[in-house]
């Protein structure tokens, strides 16, 4: 931990991309969480609020994401208001997806609310939709900084997003319990996990839980070939199997039904669902969220706006939100091939 903190302070000294310097200094900062919740969001809120207060800023919590900007639902925040939240999942500021903010009128209402409240800058925590909203605010003249908070790990500009590590740990623990039943009844379980367009949860969780197959949206698959590998495994003495399927890869119900037909093995579908979003954040997510929250304040201190905080090789980065969104997330072929090798 001591070395991590040293690295943290060294990273802060690097500074970041300064796209626009405001003529007037920032005095009042708003913070919001938007989109799907992710374990570690509260840790990020805590770091933002306490670091901001340490540097003399007034901190304002914006409730229910961008709805809070349109509806003007805000609360003042201090060090006590973020006490005892480091270990909590979800977000104390609540979160929602706001279709009204997708319009020019919605953005303008948000800007008017910020001006009326004398809020000079906004720090947002969320995924790609949240980032696009932050870019819209930036384009409208609002100073913004974005922090990646999404369990999908689908923002390609950063190695990790807040919540991902906790989510794959939840999947790992669930699969471990399912494997006990799978082994006892000599069954095959198809386990659907989240990841509509990104297979990182399925891939990483598959590796750490020893899944026999991992199905992700980025890679084509052949059900007959999977069935053939399962049948060969049975011939070699294996009696139970775990197949991890990302929700965006295929219809899990049809997949399970057809796999059972091709293998003649009693097969069950388990959908982990929103359990992946909840729970106390892991040590990795707490530290990542804390570092990113503090760095967001540092970016405002040097006059940055329209930037997204990221992580590359354990070094914090800050790059334009537009550039961050333009980086396509890519499945790690190295890990994918490793999963194939270890499953045999």
N, C-alpha and C positions, 0 to 999 in steps of 0.2 A: 504493500500500500504506500509506503514512503516513497519508493521509486516511482510509482504511478503519479503521486502528487508532484514530485519533481518534474516529471515529464509534462504534467498538466500545466504547470507554471511556465515551462519552457515553450510550450505550444502557444500560450497566450502572448508571449513576447514576440512571436513570429508576425502577429498582426494578420490582416486579411485584405481581400479585395475591397477597395474603397471606391464604389461606383459614383457616389454623389455625396458631397459634403454640404450639410445645411448651413445656411448663414446664421440661423438662430440655434443656440444650443438646446439639446433635449433636456427637458425638466420632468416631464410626466410621461410614463410609459404604460401602455396597456398590454395585457397578455391574454391570449385565448387558445383553446384547444378545439380542433375541428375534425370532422370525419370520424372514422372508427376509433374507439378508444384503444390504448396500448399500455401495457404495464410499464411504468417508468415516466409516464406523463406527469404524475404528481411530483416525482423527484426533480424533473426539469422545471416545473412551476416553482418549487421551493428554491432551486438554485437561482432562477431568474429574479425572484422577489428579493431574496436576501442579498444577492450580489448587487442588485439595483439600489437597495436601501443603503448598503455599505458605501456606495459611491454617491449618495445624496439624492437619488431620484425618488420621485413619488410614484408608487406602483398601484395600478388599477387592474382588477380582474374583470374580464369581459366574459359574460356567461353564455353558454350554449353556442359557442363558435361564432360564426358571422351573423347569426341571428341577434346576438347581443349588440352588434354594431348597428344593425338596422332598427332594432326595437329599443335600444338604449337601456339595456339591463346590465349594470356594472356594479362592482363593489370595491371599496378601497381595500388594499392588502398591506399587511405589515408582517413582521417576523413571526408574531404569534399566530396569525391566520394560516401560516404554512407549517406550523408545528405538527409533529406526529403524522405527516403525510408521506414521508420518504418511503415507507414500507407498504403503502397502500396502492392497490391496483386502481384502474380507472382514472378519473380526473375530477377533482373537487370543483372545477369550473363548469362541469357538464360539457357535453359535446353533441353536435348535430350536423347534418348536412343541410345547407341552406340554398335552395333553388333560387330564391329571390335575389341572392347576391350574384347570380350569373348574368344579370342584366346591367346595363349601363345605369339605369335608374337606381338599382340596388346599391351599386358601388357609390353612387353620388350621395345616397342617403347615409351610407356608412361614413363617408368623408365629412358630411355635415355634422354627424353625431360627434365625431372625433374633434372637430373644430369647436363645437359647442362645449365639449367637456375639457377643452384645452389639453388634449392628449397629443403629444408631439411625435410619438413613435409607437409602433405595435410589433410585438413579438408573437409569432404564430407557431403552434406545434401541431403537426399532422402529416398527412401524406401528400400525394401529387395534387389532389383537388385543393387541398389547403394551400399548397404552394402557389397554384395558379391564382387563388384569391389574393394571396400576398403580393403577387406580381401586379395584379390589377390595382391594388392600393398604391403600390410603388409608382405605377404609371400615372396615377391620379395625384401624385405629389405627396403621399404619406410615406414617412420613413418606416421601412419594414425590415425585419430579420426573420428568417424561417428556420425552424428546427425540425428534423425528420422524426416523426413519431408514428410508426405503423408496423404492425407485426409481420407484414408481408415481405419486408426487406426489398421492396421493388423500386427503390430509387437508385439508379445505377451510378450516380456520382459519388456515393458514399459506401464504404465497406459494410457498415452496419446501420440499421435504423433502431430507434428506441422501441423496445417491446419484442423484437425478433427473438432474442436469446431466451426470454421467458416463455414465449410461445412454443419454441421447439422443445424446451424442457418439459412443458405440459404434455406435448405429444409423446415424447419419450416415456414419460411416466404412465400415460394411458396405454401405450402399446405394450409396456412391460406387464401391465395387469391383464391385457387381452391375451398376451402370449401364454399366460398361465392357463387360461380357459382353452385357448387353441390347442395347447399341448395335451391337456386332460381329456378333451373330447376328440382329438385327432381331426381338427377342423382347419379350414383356411378362413382367415379374416381379411376382408377388404376394408381398409381404414381410410375414410375421406378426411382430408385436412384442408385448411384454407389456402388460398393462393389462386385467385381467378386467372391472372395473367402471368404470375410468377411462381415457379416451382421451388423456390428456396426452402420453404417450410417442409415440403415433402422430401426434398433431397437431403437437407441437413438432418432432419429428424429420422429419415430412413437410415442414414449412416450410423447415427448414434444409438439407434434402437435395433439394429441388425435386421431390417426388413429384407425379405427375399426379393422383392421387386419394388421399384419406385417409378410411378407414372407422373410425368410433369407436362404442362401445356407446351413447353418449348420443344419437346422431342416427340416424334411420331413413334407409335408402338403397334405391335401386331399381337392381337389376342391369341391367335393360334400358336404363335411362337412362345408366348408367356405360358400357355397351357402345356406346351411341349416341355418347357424347362421344369414346370411343376411336376409333370409326370415322371421325368427323369429323376427328379429329387426323390419322389416316392419310391422309385425302383432302387434307388441308392440307400433306402432305409429311412428317409425323412417322412414324418407323419403329420406335420402341421406347418402352416405358412402364414406370413404376414405380408400383405400387399398394400403399400401406401399410395394413395391416389390424390393428387391435387384437384381441388374442386373445378378448376377450369379445363382439366385435361379430357374429361369424358363424363358421360352420364353414369354415376356410380351404381345405380340400380340395374341398368341394363348390363353394365360391365360385370357385376357380381353374378347375375343370372346366367350370362353366357359362359363365364369362366367355370361355373359349377357344372354346366352342361358338357363342356369340353374336357373337364378333368374327372367328373364323377365324384368329386370330393365335396362333402358337406361344407358349404361356404356361407358365411354371414357377412353382412355389411354393418360397419360401425361408423357413425358420423360424429366426430368429436365436436364440431360446431363451435359455438361461442365460448366454450370453456377455454379455448386457446387465447381469448382476449383477456381473460380475468386472472386474478391471483396476484400475490405479492411479487414485485419485480425481482429478478435475479440480481446477484452482485454485479454482474456485467452490465445489466441495464441501469442499475442505480448509478454506477460510476459514469457510464456513458451519458446519461441524462444530466447528471450533475455537471460534468465537464462542458457539455454543449450549452446548458442553460447559462453558466457563467460566461462562456465565450460569446454568447449572443449579446450580453450587456457590454462586453469589451468592444464588440464591433460598433455598437452605438456610440461608445465613448470616443472612438477614432473617426466618427462621422460616416460610417458605412450605411448604405441603404440598398434594399433590393438584393440582399445576399442570403445564401443558405449555408448553414453550418453543416459540415460533413466530417468524415473520418477516413483517412487513407493511411494504412500502415501504422496505426496508433497515433498519428499526427492529426490534430484538428485542422480543418480547412474552412475557408469561407469563399464561396464563388457566387457569381450572379445567379439568381433564381432561374432566369431564362436558360442559362447554360446548364444548370443542374437538371432541369426538366428535359433538356434535349439529349442527355446521356441515357441511352437505352440500357435497361438492366439486362445483363447477360448471364445465363446459367453457367456455372463453373463446370466446364467439360472435364477438368481434372477430377473433381469430386464425383461427377456423374459416372465416369469410367471406373473410379475407385469403388463406387457403390455396386456396379455391375460385377467387378472382380470379387469383392468380398461376399456377395450373395450366392456365389456358386458353391 
